[in-house]
Amino acid sequence: MGNVYAIYAIRYATMSPRTPQLNFLVPDPHETTAQDLDYFVWLIRGHGRDILVDTGFNAAEAQLRSRKLTLNPVEALARFGVPAETIKDVVVTHLHYDHAGNLDLFPNARFHLQDREMSYATGRCMCFGTLRHPFSVEHVTLMVRHVYSERVTFHNGDGEVAPGVTLHRVGGHSDGLQVVRVETARGPVVLASDASHYYANMHRRSPFPIVYNVGDMCVGWEIVERLAGDPDRIIPGHDPIVTEIYPRASDKVDAYALHLPPSRSFGGKP
């Protein structure tokens, strides 16, 4: 069947409650229901390799930012049968604290990052607190160290990690945000990361309020939709609904099989 993979979303932390004002740049004034925000890393498995997408955060960062850490992602991966030292490729969708922590715990990995993300995270925009807030200087500094250790592969726009696993810069939320397109038995699945925190951000065309460039975010939704080819093959970055509609894949950790069809459609517009 060619280069097809299995994909697992591994939930490692949560934050609640979050009001619509925290989740939508233009919230519905009639909506008052609070919604949790879940944190995931994603594991791509196939053809004798494990590819990790994002690295989450640790207990110190959780305490600093008042997040509820269920289990460090590195420990979650180990319980899932994938020790950190066996992972050879890590895609960092962007350098925000919840996607680029634990970078020191993957000793044999090569990190895949967009040129524009490193430039953004170390450039003049970081002089402004609002733009700097989602980053951790320790994480960014560690990535710089990995660059100097020749452990980073930079991508400029589109790139490939392995046959059937491709990267695509969309920007918006962060200037170098990239999404991951993975070939599976049910067709190409796009790990959208923070191109859309919730399904509803994309469906309503209402950005998540942490955003560098609103125009790029809006265009990014169209890129993600085109890459997936089917709205049910788009996986948002933080939506608890993912854990409700995809099959559970482990009795040891909160892992969900994204290469299998969802139990109900949640891809189309309401």
Contacts in CASP RR format, 6 or more apart in sequence:
PFRMAT RR
TARGET T0000
AUTHOR 0000-0000-0000
METHOD contacts of the structure
MODEL  1
MGNVYAIYAIRYATMSPRTPQLNFLVPDPHETTAQDLDYFVWLIRGHGRD
ILVDTGFNAAEAQLRSRKLTLNPVEALARFGVPAETIKDVVVTHLHYDHA
GNLDLFPNARFHLQDREMSYATGRCMCFGTLRHPFSVEHVTLMVRHVYSE
RVTFHNGDGEVAPGVTLHRVGGHSDGLQVVRVETARGPVVLASDASHYYA
NMHRRSPFPIVYNVGDMCVGWEIVERLAGDPDRIIPGHDPIVTEIYPRAS
DKVDAYALHLPPSRSFGGKP
1 185 0 8 1.000
2 183 0 8 1.000
3 47 0 8 1.000
3 162 0 8 1.000
3 163 0 8 1.000
3 164 0 8 1.000
3 165 0 8 1.000
3 183 0 8 1.000
4 46 0 8 1.000
4 164 0 8 1.000
4 183 0 8 1.000
4 184 0 8 1.000
4 185 0 8 1.000
4 187 0 8 1.000
4 259 0 8 1.000
5 44 0 8 1.000
5 45 0 8 1.000
5 46 0 8 1.000
5 47 0 8 1.000
5 164 0 8 1.000
5 165 0 8 1.000
5 182 0 8 1.000
5 183 0 8 1.000
5 184 0 8 1.000
5 259 0 8 1.000
6 44 0 8 1.000
6 45 0 8 1.000
6 46 0 8 1.000
6 184 0 8 1.000
6 257 0 8 1.000
6 259 0 8 1.000
7 42 0 8 1.000
7 43 0 8 1.000
7 44 0 8 1.000
7 45 0 8 1.000
7 182 0 8 1.000
7 184 0 8 1.000
7 189 0 8 1.000
7 191 0 8 1.000
7 235 0 8 1.000
7 257 0 8 1.000
7 258 0 8 1.000
7 259 0 8 1.000
8 42 0 8 1.000
8 43 0 8 1.000
8 45 0 8 1.000
8 80 0 8 1.000
8 249 0 8 1.000
8 255 0 8 1.000
8 256 0 8 1.000
8 257 0 8 1.000
8 258 0 8 1.000
9 40 0 8 1.000
9 42 0 8 1.000
9 235 0 8 1.000
9 242 0 8 1.000
9 243 0 8 1.000
9 246 0 8 1.000
9 255 0 8 1.000
9 256 0 8 1.000
9 258 0 8 1.000
10 40 0 8 1.000
10 41 0 8 1.000
10 42 0 8 1.000
10 43 0 8 1.000
10 73 0 8 1.000
10 76 0 8 1.000
10 77 0 8 1.000
10 80 0 8 1.000
10 253 0 8 1.000
10 254 0 8 1.000
10 255 0 8 1.000
10 256 0 8 1.000
11 38 0 8 1.000
11 39 0 8 1.000
11 40 0 8 1.000
11 70 0 8 1.000
11 243 0 8 1.000
11 254 0 8 1.000
11 255 0 8 1.000
11 256 0 8 1.000
12 39 0 8 1.000
12 40 0 8 1.000
12 41 0 8 1.000
12 56 0 8 1.000
12 69 0 8 1.000
12 70 0 8 1.000
12 71 0 8 1.000
12 72 0 8 1.000
12 73 0 8 1.000
12 76 0 8 1.000
12 254 0 8 1.000
13 38 0 8 1.000
13 39 0 8 1.000
13 56 0 8 1.000
13 57 0 8 1.000
13 62 0 8 1.000
13 67 0 8 1.000
13 68 0 8 1.000
13 69 0 8 1.000
13 70 0 8 1.000
13 98 0 8 1.000
14 36 0 8 1.000
14 37 0 8 1.000
14 38 0 8 1.000
14 39 0 8 1.000
14 67 0 8 1.000
14 68 0 8 1.000
14 70 0 8 1.000
14 240 0 8 1.000
15 36 0 8 1.000
15 37 0 8 1.000
15 39 0 8 1.000
15 66 0 8 1.000
15 67 0 8 1.000
15 68 0 8 1.000
16 34 0 8 1.000
16 35 0 8 1.000
16 36 0 8 1.000
16 37 0 8 1.000
16 68 0 8 1.000
17 34 0 8 1.000
17 35 0 8 1.000
17 36 0 8 1.000
18 34 0 8 1.000
18 35 0 8 1.000
18 36 0 8 1.000
18 37 0 8 1.000
19 27 0 8 1.000
19 32 0 8 1.000
19 34 0 8 1.000
20 27 0 8 1.000
20 28 0 8 1.000
20 31 0 8 1.000
20 32 0 8 1.000
20 33 0 8 1.000
20 35 0 8 1.000
21 27 0 8 1.000
22 209 0 8 1.000
23 35 0 8 1.000
23 37 0 8 1.000
23 197 0 8 1.000
23 198 0 8 1.000
23 200 0 8 1.000
23 201 0 8 1.000
23 208 0 8 1.000
23 209 0 8 1.000
24 200 0 8 1.000
24 201 0 8 1.000
24 204 0 8 1.000
24 206 0 8 1.000
24 207 0 8 1.000
24 208 0 8 1.000
24 209 0 8 1.000
25 206 0 8 1.000
25 207 0 8 1.000
25 208 0 8 1.000
25 209 0 8 1.000
25 211 0 8 1.000
25 214 0 8 1.000
26 206 0 8 1.000
27 206 0 8 1.000
35 198 0 8 1.000
35 240 0 8 1.000
36 240 0 8 1.000
37 197 0 8 1.000
37 238 0 8 1.000
37 240 0 8 1.000
38 238 0 8 1.000
38 239 0 8 1.000
38 240 0 8 1.000
38 242 0 8 1.000
38 243 0 8 1.000
39 56 0 8 1.000
39 57 0 8 1.000
39 67 0 8 1.000
39 98 0 8 1.000
39 238 0 8 1.000
40 54 0 8 1.000
40 237 0 8 1.000
40 238 0 8 1.000
40 242 0 8 1.000
41 52 0 8 1.000
41 53 0 8 1.000
41 54 0 8 1.000
41 55 0 8 1.000
41 56 0 8 1.000
41 73 0 8 1.000
41 76 0 8 1.000
41 77 0 8 1.000
42 52 0 8 1.000
42 53 0 8 1.000
42 54 0 8 1.000
42 180 0 8 1.000
42 191 0 8 1.000
42 235 0 8 1.000
42 258 0 8 1.000
43 50 0 8 1.000
43 51 0 8 1.000
43 52 0 8 1.000
43 53 0 8 1.000
43 77 0 8 1.000
43 80 0 8 1.000
43 82 0 8 1.000
43 255 0 8 1.000
44 50 0 8 1.000
44 51 0 8 1.000
44 52 0 8 1.000
44 53 0 8 1.000
44 165 0 8 1.000
44 180 0 8 1.000
44 182 0 8 1.000
45 51 0 8 1.000
47 162 0 8 1.000
47 163 0 8 1.000
49 88 0 8 1.000
49 89 0 8 1.000
49 162 0 8 1.000
50 82 0 8 1.000
50 86 0 8 1.000
50 87 0 8 1.000
50 88 0 8 1.000
51 87 0 8 1.000
51 89 0 8 1.000
51 90 0 8 1.000
51 91 0 8 1.000
51 161 0 8 1.000
51 162 0 8 1.000
51 165 0 8 1.000
52 77 0 8 1.000
52 87 0 8 1.000
52 89 0 8 1.000
52 90 0 8 1.000
52 91 0 8 1.000
52 106 0 8 1.000
52 109 0 8 1.000
53 90 0 8 1.000
53 91 0 8 1.000
53 93 0 8 1.000
53 180 0 8 1.000
53 191 0 8 1.000
53 193 0 8 1.000
54 90 0 8 1.000
54 91 0 8 1.000
54 92 0 8 1.000
54 93 0 8 1.000
54 99 0 8 1.000
54 100 0 8 1.000
54 193 0 8 1.000
55 73 0 8 1.000
55 74 0 8 1.000
55 90 0 8 1.000
55 92 0 8 1.000
55 99 0 8 1.000
55 100 0 8 1.000
55 101 0 8 1.000
55 102 0 8 1.000
55 103 0 8 1.000
55 105 0 8 1.000
55 106 0 8 1.000
56 73 0 8 1.000
56 98 0 8 1.000
56 99 0 8 1.000
56 100 0 8 1.000
56 101 0 8 1.000
56 102 0 8 1.000
57 65 0 8 1.000
57 67 0 8 1.000
57 69 0 8 1.000
57 97 0 8 1.000
57 98 0 8 1.000
57 101 0 8 1.000
57 102 0 8 1.000
58 69 0 8 1.000
58 72 0 8 1.000
58 101 0 8 1.000
58 102 0 8 1.000
59 69 0 8 1.000
59 72 0 8 1.000
61 67 0 8 1.000
61 97 0 8 1.000
61 98 0 8 1.000
61 101 0 8 1.000
61 136 0 8 1.000
62 68 0 8 1.000
62 69 0 8 1.000
65 97 0 8 1.000
67 98 0 8 1.000
70 254 0 8 1.000
71 79 0 8 1.000
71 253 0 8 1.000
72 102 0 8 1.000
73 102 0 8 1.000
74 84 0 8 1.000
74 102 0 8 1.000
74 105 0 8 1.000
74 106 0 8 1.000
76 253 0 8 1.000
76 254 0 8 1.000
76 255 0 8 1.000
77 83 0 8 1.000
77 84 0 8 1.000
77 87 0 8 1.000
78 84 0 8 1.000
79 250 0 8 1.000
79 252 0 8 1.000
79 253 0 8 1.000
80 250 0 8 1.000
80 252 0 8 1.000
80 253 0 8 1.000
80 255 0 8 1.000
84 105 0 8 1.000
84 106 0 8 1.000
84 107 0 8 1.000
85 106 0 8 1.000
85 107 0 8 1.000
85 108 0 8 1.000
86 108 0 8 1.000
87 106 0 8 1.000
87 108 0 8 1.000
87 109 0 8 1.000
88 108 0 8 1.000
88 109 0 8 1.000
88 110 0 8 1.000
89 109 0 8 1.000
89 110 0 8 1.000
89 112 0 8 1.000
89 161 0 8 1.000
89 162 0 8 1.000
90 106 0 8 1.000
90 109 0 8 1.000
90 110 0 8 1.000
90 111 0 8 1.000
90 112 0 8 1.000
91 111 0 8 1.000
91 112 0 8 1.000
91 161 0 8 1.000
91 167 0 8 1.000
91 178 0 8 1.000
91 180 0 8 1.000
92 99 0 8 1.000
92 100 0 8 1.000
92 111 0 8 1.000
92 112 0 8 1.000
92 113 0 8 1.000
92 117 0 8 1.000
92 143 0 8 1.000
93 99 0 8 1.000
93 177 0 8 1.000
93 178 0 8 1.000
93 179 0 8 1.000
93 180 0 8 1.000
93 191 0 8 1.000
93 193 0 8 1.000
93 194 0 8 1.000
94 100 0 8 1.000
94 114 0 8 1.000
94 117 0 8 1.000
94 173 0 8 1.000
94 174 0 8 1.000
94 176 0 8 1.000
94 177 0 8 1.000
94 178 0 8 1.000
94 193 0 8 1.000
94 194 0 8 1.000
95 113 0 8 1.000
95 117 0 8 1.000
95 118 0 8 1.000
95 121 0 8 1.000
95 135 0 8 1.000
95 139 0 8 1.000
95 140 0 8 1.000
95 143 0 8 1.000
95 174 0 8 1.000
96 134 0 8 1.000
96 135 0 8 1.000
96 174 0 8 1.000
96 194 0 8 1.000
97 134 0 8 1.000
97 135 0 8 1.000
97 136 0 8 1.000
97 139 0 8 1.000
99 193 0 8 1.000
99 194 0 8 1.000
100 136 0 8 1.000
100 139 0 8 1.000
100 140 0 8 1.000
100 143 0 8 1.000
101 136 0 8 1.000
101 139 0 8 1.000
103 111 0 8 1.000
103 139 0 8 1.000
103 142 0 8 1.000
103 143 0 8 1.000
103 146 0 8 1.000
104 142 0 8 1.000
109 151 0 8 1.000
110 151 0 8 1.000
110 152 0 8 1.000
110 153 0 8 1.000
111 143 0 8 1.000
111 146 0 8 1.000
111 151 0 8 1.000
111 152 0 8 1.000
111 153 0 8 1.000
112 152 0 8 1.000
112 153 0 8 1.000
112 155 0 8 1.000
112 161 0 8 1.000
112 167 0 8 1.000
113 143 0 8 1.000
113 152 0 8 1.000
113 153 0 8 1.000
113 154 0 8 1.000
113 155 0 8 1.000
114 154 0 8 1.000
114 155 0 8 1.000
114 156 0 8 1.000
114 157 0 8 1.000
114 167 0 8 1.000
114 169 0 8 1.000
114 176 0 8 1.000
114 177 0 8 1.000
114 178 0 8 1.000
115 154 0 8 1.000
115 155 0 8 1.000
115 156 0 8 1.000
115 157 0 8 1.000
115 176 0 8 1.000
116 156 0 8 1.000
116 169 0 8 1.000
116 171 0 8 1.000
116 175 0 8 1.000
116 176 0 8 1.000
117 174 0 8 1.000
117 175 0 8 1.000
117 176 0 8 1.000
117 177 0 8 1.000
117 178 0 8 1.000
118 143 0 8 1.000
118 144 0 8 1.000
118 147 0 8 1.000
118 154 0 8 1.000
119 175 0 8 1.000
120 126 0 8 1.000
120 174 0 8 1.000
120 175 0 8 1.000
120 176 0 8 1.000
120 212 0 8 1.000
121 135 0 8 1.000
121 140 0 8 1.000
121 143 0 8 1.000
121 174 0 8 1.000
122 140 0 8 1.000
122 144 0 8 1.000
125 131 0 8 1.000
125 132 0 8 1.000
125 175 0 8 1.000
125 212 0 8 1.000
126 132 0 8 1.000
126 135 0 8 1.000
131 212 0 8 1.000
134 174 0 8 1.000
134 210 0 8 1.000
143 152 0 8 1.000
146 152 0 8 1.000
155 167 0 8 1.000
155 169 0 8 1.000
155 178 0 8 1.000
156 169 0 8 1.000
157 167 0 8 1.000
157 168 0 8 1.000
157 169 0 8 1.000
157 178 0 8 1.000
158 166 0 8 1.000
158 167 0 8 1.000
158 168 0 8 1.000
158 169 0 8 1.000
159 166 0 8 1.000
159 167 0 8 1.000
159 168 0 8 1.000
160 166 0 8 1.000
160 167 0 8 1.000
161 167 0 8 1.000
161 180 0 8 1.000
164 181 0 8 1.000
164 182 0 8 1.000
164 183 0 8 1.000
165 180 0 8 1.000
165 181 0 8 1.000
165 182 0 8 1.000
165 183 0 8 1.000
166 180 0 8 1.000
166 181 0 8 1.000
167 178 0 8 1.000
167 179 0 8 1.000
167 180 0 8 1.000
167 181 0 8 1.000
168 178 0 8 1.000
168 179 0 8 1.000
168 180 0 8 1.000
168 181 0 8 1.000
168 223 0 8 1.000
168 227 0 8 1.000
169 176 0 8 1.000
169 177 0 8 1.000
169 178 0 8 1.000
170 177 0 8 1.000
170 178 0 8 1.000
170 179 0 8 1.000
170 195 0 8 1.000
170 216 0 8 1.000
170 217 0 8 1.000
170 219 0 8 1.000
170 220 0 8 1.000
170 223 0 8 1.000
170 224 0 8 1.000
171 177 0 8 1.000
171 178 0 8 1.000
171 195 0 8 1.000
171 212 0 8 1.000
171 213 0 8 1.000
171 216 0 8 1.000
171 217 0 8 1.000
171 220 0 8 1.000
172 195 0 8 1.000
172 211 0 8 1.000
172 212 0 8 1.000
172 213 0 8 1.000
172 214 0 8 1.000
172 215 0 8 1.000
172 216 0 8 1.000
172 217 0 8 1.000
172 220 0 8 1.000
173 194 0 8 1.000
173 195 0 8 1.000
173 208 0 8 1.000
173 210 0 8 1.000
173 211 0 8 1.000
173 212 0 8 1.000
173 217 0 8 1.000
174 194 0 8 1.000
174 212 0 8 1.000
175 212 0 8 1.000
175 213 0 8 1.000
175 216 0 8 1.000
177 193 0 8 1.000
177 194 0 8 1.000
177 195 0 8 1.000
178 193 0 8 1.000
179 190 0 8 1.000
179 191 0 8 1.000
179 192 0 8 1.000
179 193 0 8 1.000
179 195 0 8 1.000
179 223 0 8 1.000
179 224 0 8 1.000
179 227 0 8 1.000
180 190 0 8 1.000
180 191 0 8 1.000
180 193 0 8 1.000
181 188 0 8 1.000
181 189 0 8 1.000
181 190 0 8 1.000
181 191 0 8 1.000
181 227 0 8 1.000
181 228 0 8 1.000
182 188 0 8 1.000
182 189 0 8 1.000
182 190 0 8 1.000
182 191 0 8 1.000
182 259 0 8 1.000
184 258 0 8 1.000
184 259 0 8 1.000
185 259 0 8 1.000
186 233 0 8 1.000
186 259 0 8 1.000
186 260 0 8 1.000
186 261 0 8 1.000
187 230 0 8 1.000
187 233 0 8 1.000
188 227 0 8 1.000
188 228 0 8 1.000
188 229 0 8 1.000
188 233 0 8 1.000
189 228 0 8 1.000
189 233 0 8 1.000
189 234 0 8 1.000
189 235 0 8 1.000
189 258 0 8 1.000
189 259 0 8 1.000
190 224 0 8 1.000
190 227 0 8 1.000
190 228 0 8 1.000
190 233 0 8 1.000
190 234 0 8 1.000
190 235 0 8 1.000
191 235 0 8 1.000
191 237 0 8 1.000
191 258 0 8 1.000
192 202 0 8 1.000
192 224 0 8 1.000
192 234 0 8 1.000
192 235 0 8 1.000
192 236 0 8 1.000
192 237 0 8 1.000
193 237 0 8 1.000
194 208 0 8 1.000
194 210 0 8 1.000
194 237 0 8 1.000
194 238 0 8 1.000
195 202 0 8 1.000
195 217 0 8 1.000
195 220 0 8 1.000
195 221 0 8 1.000
195 224 0 8 1.000
196 202 0 8 1.000
196 208 0 8 1.000
196 221 0 8 1.000
196 224 0 8 1.000
196 234 0 8 1.000
196 236 0 8 1.000
196 237 0 8 1.000
197 208 0 8 1.000
197 236 0 8 1.000
197 237 0 8 1.000
197 238 0 8 1.000
197 239 0 8 1.000
198 208 0 8 1.000
198 236 0 8 1.000
198 238 0 8 1.000
198 239 0 8 1.000
198 241 0 8 1.000
199 236 0 8 1.000
199 239 0 8 1.000
199 241 0 8 1.000
199 266 0 8 1.000
199 267 0 8 1.000
200 206 0 8 1.000
201 207 0 8 1.000
201 208 0 8 1.000
201 236 0 8 1.000
202 221 0 8 1.000
202 224 0 8 1.000
202 225 0 8 1.000
202 234 0 8 1.000
202 236 0 8 1.000
203 267 0 8 1.000
203 268 0 8 1.000
203 269 0 8 1.000
203 270 0 8 1.000
205 218 0 8 1.000
205 221 0 8 1.000
207 214 0 8 1.000
207 217 0 8 1.000
207 218 0 8 1.000
211 217 0 8 1.000
224 234 0 8 1.000
225 231 0 8 1.000
225 234 0 8 1.000
228 234 0 8 1.000
231 265 0 8 1.000
231 267 0 8 1.000
231 268 0 8 1.000
232 261 0 8 1.000
232 262 0 8 1.000
232 265 0 8 1.000
232 266 0 8 1.000
232 267 0 8 1.000
232 268 0 8 1.000
234 267 0 8 1.000
235 242 0 8 1.000
235 258 0 8 1.000
236 242 0 8 1.000
241 266 0 8 1.000
242 256 0 8 1.000
242 258 0 8 1.000
243 254 0 8 1.000
243 256 0 8 1.000
244 263 0 8 1.000
245 262 0 8 1.000
245 263 0 8 1.000
245 264 0 8 1.000
245 266 0 8 1.000
246 256 0 8 1.000
246 257 0 8 1.000
246 258 0 8 1.000
246 260 0 8 1.000
246 262 0 8 1.000
246 263 0 8 1.000
247 256 0 8 1.000
247 257 0 8 1.000
247 260 0 8 1.000
247 263 0 8 1.000
248 254 0 8 1.000
248 255 0 8 1.000
248 256 0 8 1.000
248 257 0 8 1.000
249 255 0 8 1.000
249 256 0 8 1.000
249 257 0 8 1.000
END
